[in-house]
């Protein structure tokens, strides 16, 4: 059952709800980002046997991911290519808004 979520604060909240889940598949095309989010315990609360959610974000641009260096001497790397960002699976910690970006 599709559900429409609009606005930065709603999008921030939905990603925080998916805390503990993982983005296991993505498709980015024509400003639309489709995500498959595997979070079985939460999906099962909707219906037994469910394991994941599908999220479609529209009007997406400027995807950025900043890495966490494995040592204190290294600088974080900024990744702007979705295929690199979402490979391998990307665990979700929380949603937040910073500098007017989610």
MMTF fields as JSON, N, C-alpha, C and O atoms, coordinates in Angstrom:
{
  "mmtfVersion": "1.0.0",
  "mmtfProducer": "UNKNOWN",
  "numBonds": 407,
  "numAtoms": 408,
  "numGroups": 102,
  "numChains": 1,
  "numModels": 1,
  "chainsPerModel": [1],
  "groupsPerChain": [102],
  "chainIdList": ["A"],
  "bondAtomList": [4, 2, 8, 6, 12, 10, 16, 14, 20, 18, 24, 22, 28, 26, 32, 30, 36, 34, 40, 38, 44, 42, 48, 46, 52, 50, 56, 54, 60, 58, 64, 62, 68, 66, 72, 70, 76, 74, 80, 78, 84, 82, 88, 86, 92, 90, 96, 94, 100, 98, 104, 102, 108, 106, 112, 110, 116, 114, 120, 118, 124, 122, 128, 126, 132, 130, 136, 134, 140, 138, 144, 142, 148, 146, 152, 150, 156, 154, 160, 158, 164, 162, 168, 166, 172, 170, 176, 174, 180, 178, 184, 182, 188, 186, 192, 190, 196, 194, 200, 198, 204, 202, 208, 206, 212, 210, 216, 214, 220, 218, 224, 222, 228, 226, 232, 230, 236, 234, 240, 238, 244, 242, 248, 246, 252, 250, 256, 254, 260, 258, 264, 262, 268, 266, 272, 270, 276, 274, 280, 278, 284, 282, 288, 286, 292, 290, 296, 294, 300, 298, 304, 302, 308, 306, 312, 310, 316, 314, 320, 318, 324, 322, 328, 326, 332, 330, 336, 334, 340, 338, 344, 342, 348, 346, 352, 350, 356, 354, 360, 358, 364, 362, 368, 366, 372, 370, 376, 374, 380, 378, 384, 382, 388, 386, 392, 390, 396, 394, 400, 398, 404, 402],
  "bondOrderList": [1, 1, 1, 1, 1, 1, 1, 1, 1, 1, 1, 1, 1, 1, 1, 1, 1, 1, 1, 1, 1, 1, 1, 1, 1, 1, 1, 1, 1, 1, 1, 1, 1, 1, 1, 1, 1, 1, 1, 1, 1, 1, 1, 1, 1, 1, 1, 1, 1, 1, 1, 1, 1, 1, 1, 1, 1, 1, 1, 1, 1, 1, 1, 1, 1, 1, 1, 1, 1, 1, 1, 1, 1, 1, 1, 1, 1, 1, 1, 1, 1, 1, 1, 1, 1, 1, 1, 1, 1, 1, 1, 1, 1, 1, 1, 1, 1, 1, 1, 1, 1],
  "groupList": [{"groupName": "UNK", "atomNameList": ["N", "CA", "C", "O"], "elementList": ["N", "C", "C", "O"], "formalChargeList": [0, 0, 0, 0], "bondAtomList": [1, 0, 2, 1, 3, 2], "bondOrderList": [1, 1, 2], "singleLetterCode": "X", "chemCompType": "L-PEPTIDE LINKING"}],
  "groupTypeList": [0, 0, 0, 0, 0, 0, 0, 0, 0, 0, 0, 0, 0, 0, 0, 0, 0, 0, 0, 0, 0, 0, 0, 0, 0, 0, 0, 0, 0, 0, 0, 0, 0, 0, 0, 0, 0, 0, 0, 0, 0, 0, 0, 0, 0, 0, 0, 0, 0, 0, 0, 0, 0, 0, 0, 0, 0, 0, 0, 0, 0, 0, 0, 0, 0, 0, 0, 0, 0, 0, 0, 0, 0, 0, 0, 0, 0, 0, 0, 0, 0, 0, 0, 0, 0, 0, 0, 0, 0, 0, 0, 0, 0, 0, 0, 0, 0, 0, 0, 0, 0, 0],
  "groupIdList": [1, 2, 3, 4, 5, 6, 7, 8, 9, 10, 11, 12, 13, 14, 15, 16, 17, 18, 19, 20, 21, 22, 23, 24, 25, 26, 27, 28, 29, 30, 31, 32, 33, 34, 35, 36, 37, 38, 39, 40, 41, 42, 43, 44, 45, 46, 47, 48, 49, 50, 51, 52, 53, 54, 55, 56, 57, 58, 59, 60, 61, 62, 63, 64, 65, 66, 67, 68, 69, 70, 71, 72, 73, 74, 75, 76, 77, 78, 79, 80, 81, 82, 83, 84, 85, 86, 87, 88, 89, 90, 91, 92, 93, 94, 95, 96, 97, 98, 99, 100, 101, 102],
  "secStructList": [7, 7, 7, 7, 7, 7, 1, 2, 2, 2, 2, 2, 2, 2, 2, 2, 2, 6, 6, 6, 7, 3, 3, 3, 3, 3, 3, 3, 3, 6, 6, 3, 3, 3, 3, 3, 3, 3, 7, 2, 2, 2, 2, 2, 2, 2, 1, 6, 6, 7, 7, 3, 3, 3, 3, 3, 3, 7, 1, 7, 7, 7, 7, 7, 3, 3, 7, 7, 7, 1, 1, 6, 6, 1, 7, 7, 7, 3, 3, 7, 7, 2, 2, 2, 2, 6, 1, 1, 7, 3, 3, 7, 7, 7, 7, 7, 7, 5, 6, 6, 5, 7],
  "xCoordList": [0.84, 0.0, 0.897, 1.565, 0.934, 1.772, 1.329, 0.143, 2.312, 2.073, 2.924, 4.12, 2.348, 3.077, 3.606, 2.853, 4.905, 5.557, 6.225, 6.991, 5.943, 6.475, 7.167, 6.826, 8.128, 8.808, 10.034, 10.086, 11.013, 12.284, 12.127, 12.756, 11.308, 11.184, 10.528, 10.88, 9.581, 8.965, 9.979, 10.011, 10.793, 11.795, 12.847, 13.288, 13.251, 14.196, 13.625, 14.336, 12.367, 11.726, 11.64, 11.888, 11.296, 11.145, 12.483, 12.526, 13.574, 14.872, 15.284, 15.97, 14.885, 15.156, 14.344, 14.828, 13.119, 12.31, 12.975, 12.86, 13.667, 14.344, 15.698, 16.463, 16.008, 17.25, 17.425, 16.505, 18.587, 18.844, 18.61, 18.93, 18.052, 17.842, 19.022, 19.986, 18.941, 20.007, 19.404, 18.415, 20.011, 19.632, 20.316, 21.54, 19.522, 20.083, 20.029, 20.656, 19.281, 19.196, 18.766, 18.015, 19.249, 18.85, 18.793, 19.464, 17.981, 17.943, 17.807, 16.893, 18.724, 18.679, 18.585, 19.501, 17.457, 17.239, 16.294, 15.266, 16.66, 15.81, 15.332, 14.168, 16.23, 15.881, 15.05, 14.585, 14.856, 14.116, 15.074, 15.848, 15.004, 15.844, 14.938, 14.218, 14.978, 14.205, 15.126, 16.211, 14.686, 15.488, 14.713, 13.505, 15.429, 14.883, 15.563, 16.785, 14.767, 15.304, 14.88, 13.696, 15.874, 15.591, 15.657, 16.69, 14.532, 14.436, 13.281, 12.151, 13.615, 12.604, 11.722, 10.501, 12.322, 11.503, 10.43, 9.329, 10.734, 9.763, 8.73, 7.538, 9.195, 8.276, 7.28, 6.111, 7.739, 6.85, 5.736, 4.697, 5.939, 4.887, 3.712, 2.586, 3.989, 2.922, 2.205, 0.976, 2.999, 2.416, 3.461, 4.589, 3.101, 4.052, 4.548, 3.769, 5.816, 6.399, 7.018, 7.833, 6.652, 7.288, 8.709, 8.961, 9.636, 11.034, 11.63, 12.7, 10.948, 11.57, 10.521, 9.321, 11.036, 10.22, 10.781, 11.972, 9.934, 10.365, 10.07, 8.956, 11.089, 10.961, 11.323, 12.351, 10.477, 10.746, 10.857, 9.904, 12.017, 12.253, 12.273, 12.965, 11.518, 11.459, 12.181, 12.36, 12.592, 13.308, 14.596, 14.922, 15.317, 16.565, 17.726, 17.844, 18.564, 19.82, 20.852, 20.511, 22.075, 23.145, 23.271, 23.314, 23.331, 23.535, 24.991, 25.904, 25.196, 26.552, 26.662, 25.727, 27.812, 28.108, 29.527, 30.46, 29.688, 31.005, 31.409, 30.674, 32.59, 33.067, 33.601, 33.891, 33.721, 34.387, 35.747, 35.826, 36.833, 38.168, 38.444, 37.957, 39.228, 39.546, 40.639, 40.866, 41.315, 42.313, 42.171, 41.599, 42.691, 42.514, 43.312, 43.014, 44.316, 45.161, 44.56, 44.959, 43.623, 43.042, 41.864, 41.154, 41.67, 40.527, 39.344, 39.54, 38.127, 36.957, 36.931, 37.431, 36.346, 36.192, 34.741, 33.818, 34.554, 33.209, 32.887, 33.594, 31.815, 31.4, 30.093, 29.152, 30.037, 28.835, 28.213, 27.211, 28.772, 28.258, 27.357, 27.844, 26.042, 25.123, 25.529, 25.368, 26.05, 26.418, 27.55, 27.641, 28.401, 29.455, 28.888, 29.195, 28.068, 27.483, 26.717, 26.866, 25.903, 25.024, 25.596, 24.858, 26.891, 27.529, 28.728, 29.639, 28.784, 27.849, 26.631, 26.397, 25.846, 24.668, 25.056, 26.134, 24.169, 24.426, 23.496, 22.276, 24.071, 23.276, 22.732, 23.386, 21.532, 20.89, 21.034, 20.621, 21.624, 21.762, 20.623, 19.948, 20.419, 19.35, 19.178, 20.016, 18.099, 17.899, 18.123, 17.705, 18.775, 18.902, 19.058, 19.447, 18.746, 18.852, 20.004, 20.071, 20.918, 22.053, 22.276, 22.327, 22.406, 22.588, 21.484, 21.747, 20.258, 19.077, 19.118, 18.449, 19.897, 19.962, 19.647, 19.954, 19.026, 18.676, 19.824, 19.762],
  "yCoordList": [-1.156, 0.0, 1.234, 1.494, 2.002, 3.198, 4.254, 4.425, 4.944, 6.005, 7.196, 7.035, 8.369, 9.549, 10.319, 10.698, 10.535, 11.297, 12.479, 12.304, 13.682, 14.885, 15.762, 15.749, 16.513, 17.462, 16.858, 15.661, 17.705, 17.256, 16.593, 15.565, 17.151, 16.575, 15.195, 14.327, 14.974, 13.651, 12.628, 11.483, 13.045, 12.138, 11.817, 10.674, 12.828, 12.615, 11.58, 10.669, 11.715, 10.813, 9.389, 8.443, 9.214, 7.858, 7.117, 5.918, 7.824, 7.15, 6.836, 5.841, 7.655, 7.335, 6.114, 5.301, 5.979, 4.8, 3.536, 2.47, 3.647, 2.492, 2.199, 1.39, 2.844, 2.598, 1.094, 0.417, 0.595, -0.832, -1.62, -2.807, -0.967, -1.626, -1.4, -0.723, -1.965, -1.819, -1.588, -2.219, -0.681, -0.463, -1.56, -1.569, -2.492, -3.667, -3.585, -4.385, -2.619, -2.455, -1.017, -0.42, -0.482, 0.879, 0.992, 0.253, 1.927, 2.324, 3.839, 4.387, 4.515, 5.967, 6.329, 6.062, 6.947, 7.292, 8.485, 8.528, 9.446, 10.61, 11.318, 11.706, 11.481, 12.194, 11.4, 11.949, 10.114, 9.253, 8.213, 7.589, 8.042, 7.068, 6.046, 6.364, 4.815, 3.721, 2.913, 2.5, 2.693, 1.958, 0.754, 0.822, -0.346, -1.507, -1.542, -1.65, -1.451, -1.398, -2.654, -2.881, -3.47, -4.718, -4.445, -4.046, -4.669, -4.513, -5.412, -4.968, -6.679, -7.721, -7.509, -7.635, -7.19, -7.078, -5.998, -6.155, -4.917, -3.842, -4.209, -3.941, -4.818, -5.229, -6.271, -6.251, -7.177, -8.209, -7.626, -8.262, -6.437, -5.797, -5.378, -5.233, -5.188, -4.843, -6.11, -6.167, -7.124, -8.404, -9.505, -9.365, -10.603, -11.706, -12.163, -12.286, -12.402, -12.818, -11.669, -11.908, -10.429, -9.281, -9.141, -9.406, -8.72, -8.574, -7.215, -6.858, -6.456, -5.227, -4.192, -4.462, -2.988, -1.87, -1.373, -1.527, -0.782, -0.118, 1.365, 1.758, 2.178, 3.625, 4.261, 3.934, 5.166, 5.903, 7.378, 7.98, 7.954, 9.377, 10.069, 9.629, 11.143, 11.889, 13.22, 13.73, 13.77, 15.05, 14.994, 15.921, 13.891, 13.679, 14.216, 13.941, 14.974, 15.409, 15.56, 15.579, 15.664, 15.946, 14.875, 15.196, 13.607, 12.521, 12.554, 12.546, 12.592, 12.628, 11.631, 11.452, 10.996, 10.09, 10.391, 10.404, 10.631, 10.882, 9.649, 9.193, 9.111, 7.893, 8.202, 9.35, 7.159, 7.242, 6.594, 5.391, 7.373, 6.79, 5.72, 5.802, 4.727, 3.642, 4.037, 3.335, 5.156, 5.643, 7.156, 7.822, 7.691, 9.11, 10.046, 11.239, 9.535, 10.372, 10.608, 11.545, 9.788, 9.89, 10.846, 10.99, 11.491, 12.383, 11.573, 10.596, 11.971, 11.305, 11.533, 12.542, 10.59, 10.707, 11.058, 10.5, 11.992, 12.373, 11.619, 11.749, 10.828, 10.037, 10.627, 10.831, 10.899, 11.485, 10.581, 10.958, 9.416, 8.466, 7.445, 6.665, 7.437, 6.523, 5.056, 4.335, 4.599, 3.184, 2.823, 1.678, 3.768, 3.522, 3.667, 2.864, 4.682, 4.923, 3.712, 3.333, 3.102, 2.025, 0.628, -0.355, 0.523, -0.777, -0.824, -0.013, -1.713, -2.788, -2.236, -1.027, -3.141, -2.699, -1.583, -1.605, -0.613, 0.55, 0.488, 0.57, 0.345, 0.307, 1.694, 2.703, 1.734, 3.003, 3.236, 2.408, 4.369, 4.749, 5.678, 5.445, 6.734, 7.683, 8.621, 8.666, 9.356, 10.435, 11.739, 11.88, 12.688, 14.003, 15.065, 14.781, 16.279, 17.414, 18.28, 18.655, 18.599, 19.469, 20.358, 19.872, 21.633, 22.595, 22.462, 22.546, 22.255, 22.151, 20.95, 20.953, 19.93, 18.692, 17.516, 17.532, 16.487, 15.305, 14.326, 13.25],
  "zCoordList": [0.0, 0.0, 0.0, 1.001, -1.088, -1.175, -0.171, 0.112, 0.348, 1.317, 0.905, 0.662, 0.821, 0.366, 1.574, 2.471, 1.576, 2.631, 1.959, 1.012, 2.439, 1.807, 2.827, 4.01, 2.368, 3.235, 3.885, 4.167, 4.114, 4.676, 6.035, 6.289, 6.91, 8.249, 8.207, 9.006, 7.291, 7.149, 6.611, 7.063, 5.658, 5.092, 6.141, 6.255, 6.909, 8.015, 8.987, 9.413, 9.33, 10.294, 9.763, 10.51, 8.499, 7.971, 7.975, 8.249, 7.672, 7.718, 9.151, 9.385, 10.106, 11.507, 11.945, 12.734, 11.443, 11.749, 11.208, 11.812, 10.077, 9.476, 10.123, 9.598, 11.256, 11.985, 12.222, 12.682, 11.908, 12.064, 10.795, 10.729, 9.781, 8.5, 7.573, 7.931, 6.395, 5.403, 4.027, 3.654, 3.283, 1.889, 1.098, 0.968, 0.565, -0.099, -1.619, -2.313, -2.131, -3.579, -3.856, -3.085, -4.955, -5.338, -6.851, -7.571, -7.32, -8.73, -8.726, -8.11, -9.421, -9.524, -10.993, -11.771, -11.37, -12.768, -12.846, -12.17, -13.677, -13.956, -12.688, -12.588, -11.729, -10.504, -9.515, -8.516, -9.777, -8.854, -8.28, -9.005, -6.97, -6.283, -5.616, -4.67, -6.115, -5.536, -4.634, -5.046, -3.407, -2.432, -1.921, -1.695, -1.745, -1.059, 0.305, 0.395, 1.359, 2.709, 3.446, 3.693, 3.795, 4.501, 6.003, 6.54, 6.653, 8.101, 8.547, 8.752, 8.686, 8.862, 10.089, 9.997, 11.235, 12.447, 12.314, 12.842, 11.626, 11.445, 10.373, 10.532, 9.291, 8.22, 8.724, 8.339, 9.582, 10.123, 10.984, 11.164, 11.511, 12.324, 11.442, 11.917, 10.163, 9.224, 8.766, 8.722, 8.426, 8.031, 8.212, 7.739, 8.894, 9.044, 7.665, 6.72, 7.574, 6.309, 5.523, 4.632, 5.832, 5.178, 5.718, 6.893, 4.852, 5.268, 4.902, 5.394, 4.044, 3.543, 3.174, 3.124, 2.918, 2.458, 1.144, 0.872, 0.333, -0.9, -0.731, -0.387, -0.98, -0.837, -2.173, -2.765, -2.641, -3.872, -3.522, -3.028, -3.778, -3.558, -4.913, -5.831, -5.037, -6.293, -6.145, -5.039, -7.28, -7.329, -6.513, -5.772, -6.667, -5.934, -6.761, -7.955, -6.107, -6.721, -5.616, -4.433, -5.997, -5.053, -3.969, -2.781, -4.371, -3.413, -2.973, -3.799, -1.66, -1.11, 0.04, 0.821, 0.123, 1.227, 1.693, 0.89, 2.981, 3.55, 4.344, 5.22, 4.029, 4.692, 6.086, 6.421, 6.878, 8.174, 8.004, 7.756, 8.134, 7.971, 9.029, 10.157, 8.646, 9.575, 10.565, 11.551, 10.308, 11.255, 11.407, 10.543, 12.504, 12.817, 11.915, 11.859, 11.21, 10.36, 8.975, 8.283, 8.57, 7.232, 7.226, 8.222, 6.098, 5.9, 5.366, 4.643, 5.715, 5.126, 3.618, 3.12, 2.91, 1.456, 1.157, 1.751, 0.228, -0.206, -1.487, -2.486, -1.457, -2.613, -3.132, -2.365, -4.429, -5.027, -6.089, -6.697, -6.323, -7.309, -6.604, -5.786, -6.91, -6.218, -6.282, -5.297, -7.415, -7.518, -6.565, -6.123, -6.246, -5.26, -3.851, -2.969, -3.64, -2.318, -1.812, -0.65, -2.656, -2.221, -2.453, -2.381, -2.727, -2.893, -1.97, -2.142, -1.013, -0.684, 0.057, 0.066, 0.686, 1.431, 2.39, 2.985, 2.532, 3.375, 4.583, 4.438, 5.767, 6.991, 7.306, 7.044, 7.869, 8.211, 9.709, 10.521, 10.062, 11.456, 11.866, 12.869, 11.078, 11.373, 10.19, 9.288, 10.206, 9.26, 10.002, 11.152, 9.36, 9.976, 8.898, 7.765, 9.277, 8.369, 8.84, 10.01, 7.918, 8.216, 7.008, 5.878, 7.233, 6.146, 5.094, 3.895, 5.55, 4.69, 3.742, 2.709, 4.088, 3.319, 4.229, 5.421, 3.642, 4.439, 4.355, 4.949]
}
